[in-house]
């Protein structure tokens, strides 16, 4: 009896250890609307990382395909995002330097955010953040120049 129990317990432990662990997070997806050529950077940020513009906890770099230009948008998805408050910022790197280029009057490349209200310069995290407690489809983010 002890031997049977021990064999059953060992088999159960081996099978359980081999099983993949379920993801703890959520998926955030959406669409970025654009109208020019250049790599699009989509940045997921939290309150802490939002202190530095266009820094984040996760970042996607997407090169639009010719078929994307016909539509005028690209789709994105952040996977396995823990519950919390987040915001999304985007920019299109037209000059290829890997960062949002600015001039004396503000950004000189197209940029946008997950706005809850109208677009403003130098937004605070609360202006573009949202709660993540389930899978989300964020409203369209429009890149303005």
C-alpha positions, 0 to 999 in steps of 0.5 A: 500500500505504501509503495503504491501511494509513493509511486502514485505521488511520484508520478503526480509530482513528475507530471505536475512539474512538466506542465506549463505554468499559466500566464499571470498577466493580461493582453493589451491590444490596439491599433496605431493610425499613421500616414507616413513612412518610418518605424513605429515604436509603441511603448507601454509604460507605468507610473514610475517609468512615465517620468521619462517620456517614451520610456516604458516597461515594454516596447514594440518596434513595428516596421509598417509593410506596404499593405499597412500603408493601404490601410493606414494603420498597424495592430499591436499587442502586449502580452502577459501584462500584470494588473495595474495602471498603464499608458501607451505612447507611440512615435514614428521614427521618420529619421531613423535615429531610434528616438522621438526627434524634437525641435524648439516647438515640440516633437518634429515626428508623428506621436500619440498616446492612449488619450482619455481626453483631448491631446495635450502637450506634456501630458501627465500619466493620469491624462493617458493611463488606464486600468488593466484588470482583464484583456483590453482592446485600447482605442485607436492611437492617432499619430499627429505631427 
